[in-house]
Amino acid sequence: MATPVYKETRRKHKKVSNELKATIEHLRSELMNAAVEDNFSSGAILELSQRLDHYIVMAQNQMLGK
């Protein structure tokens, strides 16, 4: 039986800091509450969503070691 020719290309993912996780969870909670109370197209919801996106990208970069 032949051995596979490809190399193992999996990256080891690093952990996201607890502070960053807490920030993401806090913003997610704020966004959910705002969505219940406000119109989905309100400026406040858009701003919260963009802030949350920013921190999610930071967490992804942290996991990839960037």
mmJSON file of the N, C-alpha and C atoms, coordinates in Angstrom:
{"data_MODEL":{"atom_site":{
"group_PDB":["ATOM","ATOM","ATOM","ATOM","ATOM","ATOM","ATOM","ATOM","ATOM","ATOM","ATOM","ATOM","ATOM","ATOM","ATOM","ATOM","ATOM","ATOM","ATOM","ATOM","ATOM","ATOM","ATOM","ATOM","ATOM","ATOM","ATOM","ATOM","ATOM","ATOM","ATOM","ATOM","ATOM","ATOM","ATOM","ATOM","ATOM","ATOM","ATOM","ATOM","ATOM","ATOM","ATOM","ATOM","ATOM","ATOM","ATOM","ATOM","ATOM","ATOM","ATOM","ATOM","ATOM","ATOM","ATOM","ATOM","ATOM","ATOM","ATOM","ATOM","ATOM","ATOM","ATOM","ATOM","ATOM","ATOM","ATOM","ATOM","ATOM","ATOM","ATOM","ATOM","ATOM","ATOM","ATOM","ATOM","ATOM","ATOM","ATOM","ATOM","ATOM","ATOM","ATOM","ATOM","ATOM","ATOM","ATOM","ATOM","ATOM","ATOM","ATOM","ATOM","ATOM","ATOM","ATOM","ATOM","ATOM","ATOM","ATOM","ATOM","ATOM","ATOM","ATOM","ATOM","ATOM","ATOM","ATOM","ATOM","ATOM","ATOM","ATOM","ATOM","ATOM","ATOM","ATOM","ATOM","ATOM","ATOM","ATOM","ATOM","ATOM","ATOM","ATOM","ATOM","ATOM","ATOM","ATOM","ATOM","ATOM","ATOM","ATOM","ATOM","ATOM","ATOM","ATOM","ATOM","ATOM","ATOM","ATOM","ATOM","ATOM","ATOM","ATOM","ATOM","ATOM","ATOM","ATOM","ATOM","ATOM","ATOM","ATOM","ATOM","ATOM","ATOM","ATOM","ATOM","ATOM","ATOM","ATOM","ATOM","ATOM","ATOM","ATOM","ATOM","ATOM","ATOM","ATOM","ATOM","ATOM","ATOM","ATOM","ATOM","ATOM","ATOM","ATOM","ATOM","ATOM","ATOM","ATOM","ATOM","ATOM","ATOM","ATOM","ATOM","ATOM","ATOM","ATOM","ATOM","ATOM","ATOM","ATOM","ATOM","ATOM","ATOM","ATOM","ATOM","ATOM","ATOM"],
"id":[1,2,3,4,5,6,7,8,9,10,11,12,13,14,15,16,17,18,19,20,21,22,23,24,25,26,27,28,29,30,31,32,33,34,35,36,37,38,39,40,41,42,43,44,45,46,47,48,49,50,51,52,53,54,55,56,57,58,59,60,61,62,63,64,65,66,67,68,69,70,71,72,73,74,75,76,77,78,79,80,81,82,83,84,85,86,87,88,89,90,91,92,93,94,95,96,97,98,99,100,101,102,103,104,105,106,107,108,109,110,111,112,113,114,115,116,117,118,119,120,121,122,123,124,125,126,127,128,129,130,131,132,133,134,135,136,137,138,139,140,141,142,143,144,145,146,147,148,149,150,151,152,153,154,155,156,157,158,159,160,161,162,163,164,165,166,167,168,169,170,171,172,173,174,175,176,177,178,179,180,181,182,183,184,185,186,187,188,189,190,191,192,193,194,195,196,197,198],
"type_symbol":["N","C","C","N","C","C","N","C","C","N","C","C","N","C","C","N","C","C","N","C","C","N","C","C","N","C","C","N","C","C","N","C","C","N","C","C","N","C","C","N","C","C","N","C","C","N","C","C","N","C","C","N","C","C","N","C","C","N","C","C","N","C","C","N","C","C","N","C","C","N","C","C","N","C","C","N","C","C","N","C","C","N","C","C","N","C","C","N","C","C","N","C","C","N","C","C","N","C","C","N","C","C","N","C","C","N","C","C","N","C","C","N","C","C","N","C","C","N","C","C","N","C","C","N","C","C","N","C","C","N","C","C","N","C","C","N","C","C","N","C","C","N","C","C","N","C","C","N","C","C","N","C","C","N","C","C","N","C","C","N","C","C","N","C","C","N","C","C","N","C","C","N","C","C","N","C","C","N","C","C","N","C","C","N","C","C","N","C","C","N","C","C","N","C","C","N","C","C"],
"label_atom_id":["N","CA","C","N","CA","C","N","CA","C","N","CA","C","N","CA","C","N","CA","C","N","CA","C","N","CA","C","N","CA","C","N","CA","C","N","CA","C","N","CA","C","N","CA","C","N","CA","C","N","CA","C","N","CA","C","N","CA","C","N","CA","C","N","CA","C","N","CA","C","N","CA","C","N","CA","C","N","CA","C","N","CA","C","N","CA","C","N","CA","C","N","CA","C","N","CA","C","N","CA","C","N","CA","C","N","CA","C","N","CA","C","N","CA","C","N","CA","C","N","CA","C","N","CA","C","N","CA","C","N","CA","C","N","CA","C","N","CA","C","N","CA","C","N","CA","C","N","CA","C","N","CA","C","N","CA","C","N","CA","C","N","CA","C","N","CA","C","N","CA","C","N","CA","C","N","CA","C","N","CA","C","N","CA","C","N","CA","C","N","CA","C","N","CA","C","N","CA","C","N","CA","C","N","CA","C","N","CA","C","N","CA","C","N","CA","C","N","CA","C","N","CA","C","N","CA","C","N","CA","C"],
"label_alt_id":[null,null,null,null,null,null,null,null,null,null,null,null,null,null,null,null,null,null,null,null,null,null,null,null,null,null,null,null,null,null,null,null,null,null,null,null,null,null,null,null,null,null,null,null,null,null,null,null,null,null,null,null,null,null,null,null,null,null,null,null,null,null,null,null,null,null,null,null,null,null,null,null,null,null,null,null,null,null,null,null,null,null,null,null,null,null,null,null,null,null,null,null,null,null,null,null,null,null,null,null,null,null,null,null,null,null,null,null,null,null,null,null,null,null,null,null,null,null,null,null,null,null,null,null,null,null,null,null,null,null,null,null,null,null,null,null,null,null,null,null,null,null,null,null,null,null,null,null,null,null,null,null,null,null,null,null,null,null,null,null,null,null,null,null,null,null,null,null,null,null,null,null,null,null,null,null,null,null,null,null,null,null,null,null,null,null,null,null,null,null,null,null,null,null,null,null,null,null],
"label_comp_id":["MET","MET","MET","ALA","ALA","ALA","THR","THR","THR","PRO","PRO","PRO","VAL","VAL","VAL","TYR","TYR","TYR","LYS","LYS","LYS","GLU","GLU","GLU","THR","THR","THR","ARG","ARG","ARG","ARG","ARG","ARG","LYS","LYS","LYS","HIS","HIS","HIS","LYS","LYS","LYS","LYS","LYS","LYS","VAL","VAL","VAL","SER","SER","SER","ASN","ASN","ASN","GLU","GLU","GLU","LEU","LEU","LEU","LYS","LYS","LYS","ALA","ALA","ALA","THR","THR","THR","ILE","ILE","ILE","GLU","GLU","GLU","HIS","HIS","HIS","LEU","LEU","LEU","ARG","ARG","ARG","SER","SER","SER","GLU","GLU","GLU","LEU","LEU","LEU","MET","MET","MET","ASN","ASN","ASN","ALA","ALA","ALA","ALA","ALA","ALA","VAL","VAL","VAL","GLU","GLU","GLU","ASP","ASP","ASP","ASN","ASN","ASN","PHE","PHE","PHE","SER","SER","SER","SER","SER","SER","GLY","GLY","GLY","ALA","ALA","ALA","ILE","ILE","ILE","LEU","LEU","LEU","GLU","GLU","GLU","LEU","LEU","LEU","SER","SER","SER","GLN","GLN","GLN","ARG","ARG","ARG","LEU","LEU","LEU","ASP","ASP","ASP","HIS","HIS","HIS","TYR","TYR","TYR","ILE","ILE","ILE","VAL","VAL","VAL","MET","MET","MET","ALA","ALA","ALA","GLN","GLN","GLN","ASN","ASN","ASN","GLN","GLN","GLN","MET","MET","MET","LEU","LEU","LEU","GLY","GLY","GLY","LYS","LYS","LYS"],
"label_asym_id":["A","A","A","A","A","A","A","A","A","A","A","A","A","A","A","A","A","A","A","A","A","A","A","A","A","A","A","A","A","A","A","A","A","A","A","A","A","A","A","A","A","A","A","A","A","A","A","A","A","A","A","A","A","A","A","A","A","A","A","A","A","A","A","A","A","A","A","A","A","A","A","A","A","A","A","A","A","A","A","A","A","A","A","A","A","A","A","A","A","A","A","A","A","A","A","A","A","A","A","A","A","A","A","A","A","A","A","A","A","A","A","A","A","A","A","A","A","A","A","A","A","A","A","A","A","A","A","A","A","A","A","A","A","A","A","A","A","A","A","A","A","A","A","A","A","A","A","A","A","A","A","A","A","A","A","A","A","A","A","A","A","A","A","A","A","A","A","A","A","A","A","A","A","A","A","A","A","A","A","A","A","A","A","A","A","A","A","A","A","A","A","A","A","A","A","A","A","A"],
"label_entity_id":["1","1","1","1","1","1","1","1","1","1","1","1","1","1","1","1","1","1","1","1","1","1","1","1","1","1","1","1","1","1","1","1","1","1","1","1","1","1","1","1","1","1","1","1","1","1","1","1","1","1","1","1","1","1","1","1","1","1","1","1","1","1","1","1","1","1","1","1","1","1","1","1","1","1","1","1","1","1","1","1","1","1","1","1","1","1","1","1","1","1","1","1","1","1","1","1","1","1","1","1","1","1","1","1","1","1","1","1","1","1","1","1","1","1","1","1","1","1","1","1","1","1","1","1","1","1","1","1","1","1","1","1","1","1","1","1","1","1","1","1","1","1","1","1","1","1","1","1","1","1","1","1","1","1","1","1","1","1","1","1","1","1","1","1","1","1","1","1","1","1","1","1","1","1","1","1","1","1","1","1","1","1","1","1","1","1","1","1","1","1","1","1","1","1","1","1","1","1"],
"label_seq_id":[1,1,1,2,2,2,3,3,3,4,4,4,5,5,5,6,6,6,7,7,7,8,8,8,9,9,9,10,10,10,11,11,11,12,12,12,13,13,13,14,14,14,15,15,15,16,16,16,17,17,17,18,18,18,19,19,19,20,20,20,21,21,21,22,22,22,23,23,23,24,24,24,25,25,25,26,26,26,27,27,27,28,28,28,29,29,29,30,30,30,31,31,31,32,32,32,33,33,33,34,34,34,35,35,35,36,36,36,37,37,37,38,38,38,39,39,39,40,40,40,41,41,41,42,42,42,43,43,43,44,44,44,45,45,45,46,46,46,47,47,47,48,48,48,49,49,49,50,50,50,51,51,51,52,52,52,53,53,53,54,54,54,55,55,55,56,56,56,57,57,57,58,58,58,59,59,59,60,60,60,61,61,61,62,62,62,63,63,63,64,64,64,65,65,65,66,66,66],
"pdbx_PDB_ins_code":[null,null,null,null,null,null,null,null,null,null,null,null,null,null,null,null,null,null,null,null,null,null,null,null,null,null,null,null,null,null,null,null,null,null,null,null,null,null,null,null,null,null,null,null,null,null,null,null,null,null,null,null,null,null,null,null,null,null,null,null,null,null,null,null,null,null,null,null,null,null,null,null,null,null,null,null,null,null,null,null,null,null,null,null,null,null,null,null,null,null,null,null,null,null,null,null,null,null,null,null,null,null,null,null,null,null,null,null,null,null,null,null,null,null,null,null,null,null,null,null,null,null,null,null,null,null,null,null,null,null,null,null,null,null,null,null,null,null,null,null,null,null,null,null,null,null,null,null,null,null,null,null,null,null,null,null,null,null,null,null,null,null,null,null,null,null,null,null,null,null,null,null,null,null,null,null,null,null,null,null,null,null,null,null,null,null,null,null,null,null,null,null,null,null,null,null,null,null],
"Cartn_x":[0.843,0.0,0.891,0.568,1.374,1.054,2.071,1.869,1.404,0.563,0.106,1.272,1.193,2.26,2.123,0.911,0.683,1.264,1.559,2.05,0.877,1.03,0.023,0.062,-1.055,-1.076,-1.94,-2.393,-3.209,-2.371,-2.98,-2.312,-2.765,-1.875,-2.275,-2.901,-4.146,-4.838,-4.49,-4.216,-3.933,-5.243,-5.193,-6.398,-6.639,-7.912,-8.319,-8.28,-7.769,-7.657,-9.034,-9.068,-10.322,-10.932,-10.09,-10.58,-11.297,-10.715,-11.324,-12.624,-12.638,-13.867,-14.969,-14.612,-15.595,-16.139,-15.273,-15.705,-16.677,-16.357,-17.226,-18.582,-18.579,-19.845,-20.669,-20.0,-20.695,-21.35,-20.599,-21.141,-22.256,-22.095,-23.135,-24.433,-24.303,-25.468,-26.127,-25.302,-25.82,-26.559,-25.979,-26.585,-27.929,-27.985,-29.238,-30.313,-29.945,-30.903,-31.374,-30.463,-30.815,-31.737,-31.509,-32.341,-33.771,-33.925,-35.26,-35.989,-35.252,-35.856,-35.95,-35.096,-34.98,-35.318,-35.33,-35.466,-34.106,-34.108,-32.846,-31.982,-32.584,-31.807,-31.36,-31.527,-31.134,-29.614,-29.183,-27.753,-27.044,-27.731,-27.121,-26.819,-27.737,-27.526,-26.406,-26.373,-25.295,-23.938,-23.85,-22.587,-22.166,-23.109,-22.792,-22.336,-23.012,-22.664,-21.256,-20.907,-19.569,-18.497,-18.794,-17.837,-17.639,-18.74,-18.657,-17.848,-18.101,-17.334,-15.841,-15.489,-14.08,-13.43,-14.111,-13.544,-13.517,-14.476,-14.463,-13.261,-12.978,-11.796,-10.527,-10.482,-9.32,-9.139,-10.23,-10.16,-9.68,-10.18,-9.741,-8.251,-7.792,-6.362,-5.537,-6.04,-5.333,-5.228,-6.298,-6.281,-5.285,-5.132,-4.207,-2.784,-2.584,-1.249,-0.787,-1.716,-1.357,-1.219],
"Cartn_y":[-1.173,0.0,1.241,2.194,3.414,4.418,5.154,6.227,7.489,8.273,9.514,10.448,11.131,12.019,13.413,13.79,15.141,15.327,16.556,16.885,17.312,17.154,17.63,19.148,19.776,21.237,21.907,21.162,21.767,22.709,23.832,24.782,24.528,24.773,24.721,26.064,26.023,27.261,27.696,28.968,29.527,29.902,30.07,30.416,31.917,32.267,33.666,34.074,35.269,35.731,35.832,35.619,35.699,37.091,38.113,39.489,39.718,39.205,39.365,38.571,37.363,36.564,37.299,37.892,38.616,39.825,40.536,41.697,41.272,40.188,39.683,39.281,38.564,38.136,39.329,40.332,41.534,42.263,42.452,43.138,42.327,41.018,40.157,40.308,40.319,40.482,41.85,42.898,44.247,44.308,43.682,43.687,42.957,41.822,41.068,41.887,42.533,43.362,44.537,45.168,46.308,45.875,44.697,44.202,43.947,43.529,43.294,44.621,45.633,46.915,47.892,47.768,48.762,48.177,49.038,48.638,48.107,47.024,46.424,47.37,48.368,49.284,50.535,50.553,51.747,51.912,53.147,53.446,52.775,52.663,52.042,50.57,49.889,48.467,48.292,49.144,49.086,49.295,50.277,50.574,49.398,48.814,47.653,46.471,46.256,45.155,45.324,46.533,46.796,46.617,47.064,46.861,45.378,44.627,43.185,42.517,42.889,42.347,42.586,43.79,44.15,43.206,42.965,42.1,40.634,40.214,38.841,38.636,39.613,39.529,39.495,40.295,40.266,38.872,38.24,36.896,35.884,35.992,35.079,35.242,36.482,36.729,36.184,36.333,35.811,34.288,33.631,32.17,31.702,32.503,32.131,32.609,33.299,33.764,34.964,35.738,36.931,38.13],
"Cartn_z":[0.0,0.0,0.0,-0.87,-1.013,0.093,0.458,1.446,0.733,1.402,0.774,0.476,-0.656,-1.097,-0.48,-0.111,0.403,1.8,2.123,3.462,4.33,5.591,6.542,6.536,6.187,6.069,7.131,8.098,9.149,9.987,10.307,11.194,12.615,13.53,14.925,15.261,15.696,16.023,17.438,17.567,18.879,19.535,20.836,21.58,21.55,21.605,21.674,23.142,23.41,24.792,25.437,26.739,27.482,27.394,27.385,27.294,25.957,24.888,23.567,23.474,24.029,24.055,24.808,25.949,26.761,26.009,25.306,24.525,23.432,22.747,21.678,22.245,23.353,23.957,24.433,24.996,25.464,24.286,23.213,22.037,21.378,21.355,20.785,21.574,22.885,23.748,23.545,23.477,23.232,21.897,20.886,19.555,19.57,20.234,20.324,21.035,22.133,22.87,22.029,21.331,20.489,19.355,18.815,17.715,18.184,19.427,19.976,20.178,20.629,20.981,19.815,18.815,17.755,16.394,15.415,14.021,13.553,12.783,12.343,11.522,10.929,10.091,10.838,12.147,12.903,12.92,13.081,13.117,14.276,15.424,16.604,16.351,15.698,15.403,14.39,13.397,12.404,13.07,13.954,14.647,15.528,16.267,17.108,16.256,15.145,14.254,13.691,13.309,12.775,13.851,15.067,16.169,16.433,16.46,16.683,15.574,14.329,13.2,13.384,13.811,14.026,15.041,16.152,17.187,16.76,15.957,15.445,14.529,13.68,12.806,13.652,14.708,15.605,16.205,16.622,17.202,16.167,14.94,13.882,13.609,13.565,13.352,14.507,15.724,16.896,16.816,16.386,16.271,15.221,14.174,13.099,13.36,14.464,14.819,14.03,13.526,12.742,13.636],
"occupancy":[1.0,1.0,1.0,1.0,1.0,1.0,1.0,1.0,1.0,1.0,1.0,1.0,1.0,1.0,1.0,1.0,1.0,1.0,1.0,1.0,1.0,1.0,1.0,1.0,1.0,1.0,1.0,1.0,1.0,1.0,1.0,1.0,1.0,1.0,1.0,1.0,1.0,1.0,1.0,1.0,1.0,1.0,1.0,1.0,1.0,1.0,1.0,1.0,1.0,1.0,1.0,1.0,1.0,1.0,1.0,1.0,1.0,1.0,1.0,1.0,1.0,1.0,1.0,1.0,1.0,1.0,1.0,1.0,1.0,1.0,1.0,1.0,1.0,1.0,1.0,1.0,1.0,1.0,1.0,1.0,1.0,1.0,1.0,1.0,1.0,1.0,1.0,1.0,1.0,1.0,1.0,1.0,1.0,1.0,1.0,1.0,1.0,1.0,1.0,1.0,1.0,1.0,1.0,1.0,1.0,1.0,1.0,1.0,1.0,1.0,1.0,1.0,1.0,1.0,1.0,1.0,1.0,1.0,1.0,1.0,1.0,1.0,1.0,1.0,1.0,1.0,1.0,1.0,1.0,1.0,1.0,1.0,1.0,1.0,1.0,1.0,1.0,1.0,1.0,1.0,1.0,1.0,1.0,1.0,1.0,1.0,1.0,1.0,1.0,1.0,1.0,1.0,1.0,1.0,1.0,1.0,1.0,1.0,1.0,1.0,1.0,1.0,1.0,1.0,1.0,1.0,1.0,1.0,1.0,1.0,1.0,1.0,1.0,1.0,1.0,1.0,1.0,1.0,1.0,1.0,1.0,1.0,1.0,1.0,1.0,1.0,1.0,1.0,1.0,1.0,1.0,1.0,1.0,1.0,1.0,1.0,1.0,1.0],
"B_iso_or_equiv":[0.0,0.0,0.0,0.0,0.0,0.0,0.0,0.0,0.0,0.0,0.0,0.0,0.0,0.0,0.0,0.0,0.0,0.0,0.0,0.0,0.0,0.0,0.0,0.0,0.0,0.0,0.0,0.0,0.0,0.0,0.0,0.0,0.0,0.0,0.0,0.0,0.0,0.0,0.0,0.0,0.0,0.0,0.0,0.0,0.0,0.0,0.0,0.0,0.0,0.0,0.0,0.0,0.0,0.0,0.0,0.0,0.0,0.0,0.0,0.0,0.0,0.0,0.0,0.0,0.0,0.0,0.0,0.0,0.0,0.0,0.0,0.0,0.0,0.0,0.0,0.0,0.0,0.0,0.0,0.0,0.0,0.0,0.0,0.0,0.0,0.0,0.0,0.0,0.0,0.0,0.0,0.0,0.0,0.0,0.0,0.0,0.0,0.0,0.0,0.0,0.0,0.0,0.0,0.0,0.0,0.0,0.0,0.0,0.0,0.0,0.0,0.0,0.0,0.0,0.0,0.0,0.0,0.0,0.0,0.0,0.0,0.0,0.0,0.0,0.0,0.0,0.0,0.0,0.0,0.0,0.0,0.0,0.0,0.0,0.0,0.0,0.0,0.0,0.0,0.0,0.0,0.0,0.0,0.0,0.0,0.0,0.0,0.0,0.0,0.0,0.0,0.0,0.0,0.0,0.0,0.0,0.0,0.0,0.0,0.0,0.0,0.0,0.0,0.0,0.0,0.0,0.0,0.0,0.0,0.0,0.0,0.0,0.0,0.0,0.0,0.0,0.0,0.0,0.0,0.0,0.0,0.0,0.0,0.0,0.0,0.0,0.0,0.0,0.0,0.0,0.0,0.0,0.0,0.0,0.0,0.0,0.0,0.0],
"pdbx_formal_charge":[null,null,null,null,null,null,null,null,null,null,null,null,null,null,null,null,null,null,null,null,null,null,null,null,null,null,null,null,null,null,null,null,null,null,null,null,null,null,null,null,null,null,null,null,null,null,null,null,null,null,null,null,null,null,null,null,null,null,null,null,null,null,null,null,null,null,null,null,null,null,null,null,null,null,null,null,null,null,null,null,null,null,null,null,null,null,null,null,null,null,null,null,null,null,null,null,null,null,null,null,null,null,null,null,null,null,null,null,null,null,null,null,null,null,null,null,null,null,null,null,null,null,null,null,null,null,null,null,null,null,null,null,null,null,null,null,null,null,null,null,null,null,null,null,null,null,null,null,null,null,null,null,null,null,null,null,null,null,null,null,null,null,null,null,null,null,null,null,null,null,null,null,null,null,null,null,null,null,null,null,null,null,null,null,null,null,null,null,null,null,null,null,null,null,null,null,null,null],
"auth_seq_id":[1,1,1,2,2,2,3,3,3,4,4,4,5,5,5,6,6,6,7,7,7,8,8,8,9,9,9,10,10,10,11,11,11,12,12,12,13,13,13,14,14,14,15,15,15,16,16,16,17,17,17,18,18,18,19,19,19,20,20,20,21,21,21,22,22,22,23,23,23,24,24,24,25,25,25,26,26,26,27,27,27,28,28,28,29,29,29,30,30,30,31,31,31,32,32,32,33,33,33,34,34,34,35,35,35,36,36,36,37,37,37,38,38,38,39,39,39,40,40,40,41,41,41,42,42,42,43,43,43,44,44,44,45,45,45,46,46,46,47,47,47,48,48,48,49,49,49,50,50,50,51,51,51,52,52,52,53,53,53,54,54,54,55,55,55,56,56,56,57,57,57,58,58,58,59,59,59,60,60,60,61,61,61,62,62,62,63,63,63,64,64,64,65,65,65,66,66,66],
"auth_comp_id":["MET","MET","MET","ALA","ALA","ALA","THR","THR","THR","PRO","PRO","PRO","VAL","VAL","VAL","TYR","TYR","TYR","LYS","LYS","LYS","GLU","GLU","GLU","THR","THR","THR","ARG","ARG","ARG","ARG","ARG","ARG","LYS","LYS","LYS","HIS","HIS","HIS","LYS","LYS","LYS","LYS","LYS","LYS","VAL","VAL","VAL","SER","SER","SER","ASN","ASN","ASN","GLU","GLU","GLU","LEU","LEU","LEU","LYS","LYS","LYS","ALA","ALA","ALA","THR","THR","THR","ILE","ILE","ILE","GLU","GLU","GLU","HIS","HIS","HIS","LEU","LEU","LEU","ARG","ARG","ARG","SER","SER","SER","GLU","GLU","GLU","LEU","LEU","LEU","MET","MET","MET","ASN","ASN","ASN","ALA","ALA","ALA","ALA","ALA","ALA","VAL","VAL","VAL","GLU","GLU","GLU","ASP","ASP","ASP","ASN","ASN","ASN","PHE","PHE","PHE","SER","SER","SER","SER","SER","SER","GLY","GLY","GLY","ALA","ALA","ALA","ILE","ILE","ILE","LEU","LEU","LEU","GLU","GLU","GLU","LEU","LEU","LEU","SER","SER","SER","GLN","GLN","GLN","ARG","ARG","ARG","LEU","LEU","LEU","ASP","ASP","ASP","HIS","HIS","HIS","TYR","TYR","TYR","ILE","ILE","ILE","VAL","VAL","VAL","MET","MET","MET","ALA","ALA","ALA","GLN","GLN","GLN","ASN","ASN","ASN","GLN","GLN","GLN","MET","MET","MET","LEU","LEU","LEU","GLY","GLY","GLY","LYS","LYS","LYS"],
"auth_asym_id":["A","A","A","A","A","A","A","A","A","A","A","A","A","A","A","A","A","A","A","A","A","A","A","A","A","A","A","A","A","A","A","A","A","A","A","A","A","A","A","A","A","A","A","A","A","A","A","A","A","A","A","A","A","A","A","A","A","A","A","A","A","A","A","A","A","A","A","A","A","A","A","A","A","A","A","A","A","A","A","A","A","A","A","A","A","A","A","A","A","A","A","A","A","A","A","A","A","A","A","A","A","A","A","A","A","A","A","A","A","A","A","A","A","A","A","A","A","A","A","A","A","A","A","A","A","A","A","A","A","A","A","A","A","A","A","A","A","A","A","A","A","A","A","A","A","A","A","A","A","A","A","A","A","A","A","A","A","A","A","A","A","A","A","A","A","A","A","A","A","A","A","A","A","A","A","A","A","A","A","A","A","A","A","A","A","A","A","A","A","A","A","A","A","A","A","A","A","A"],
"auth_atom_id":["N","CA","C","N","CA","C","N","CA","C","N","CA","C","N","CA","C","N","CA","C","N","CA","C","N","CA","C","N","CA","C","N","CA","C","N","CA","C","N","CA","C","N","CA","C","N","CA","C","N","CA","C","N","CA","C","N","CA","C","N","CA","C","N","CA","C","N","CA","C","N","CA","C","N","CA","C","N","CA","C","N","CA","C","N","CA","C","N","CA","C","N","CA","C","N","CA","C","N","CA","C","N","CA","C","N","CA","C","N","CA","C","N","CA","C","N","CA","C","N","CA","C","N","CA","C","N","CA","C","N","CA","C","N","CA","C","N","CA","C","N","CA","C","N","CA","C","N","CA","C","N","CA","C","N","CA","C","N","CA","C","N","CA","C","N","CA","C","N","CA","C","N","CA","C","N","CA","C","N","CA","C","N","CA","C","N","CA","C","N","CA","C","N","CA","C","N","CA","C","N","CA","C","N","CA","C","N","CA","C","N","CA","C","N","CA","C","N","CA","C","N","CA","C","N","CA","C","N","CA","C"],
"pdbx_PDB_model_num":[1,1,1,1,1,1,1,1,1,1,1,1,1,1,1,1,1,1,1,1,1,1,1,1,1,1,1,1,1,1,1,1,1,1,1,1,1,1,1,1,1,1,1,1,1,1,1,1,1,1,1,1,1,1,1,1,1,1,1,1,1,1,1,1,1,1,1,1,1,1,1,1,1,1,1,1,1,1,1,1,1,1,1,1,1,1,1,1,1,1,1,1,1,1,1,1,1,1,1,1,1,1,1,1,1,1,1,1,1,1,1,1,1,1,1,1,1,1,1,1,1,1,1,1,1,1,1,1,1,1,1,1,1,1,1,1,1,1,1,1,1,1,1,1,1,1,1,1,1,1,1,1,1,1,1,1,1,1,1,1,1,1,1,1,1,1,1,1,1,1,1,1,1,1,1,1,1,1,1,1,1,1,1,1,1,1,1,1,1,1,1,1,1,1,1,1,1,1]
}}}
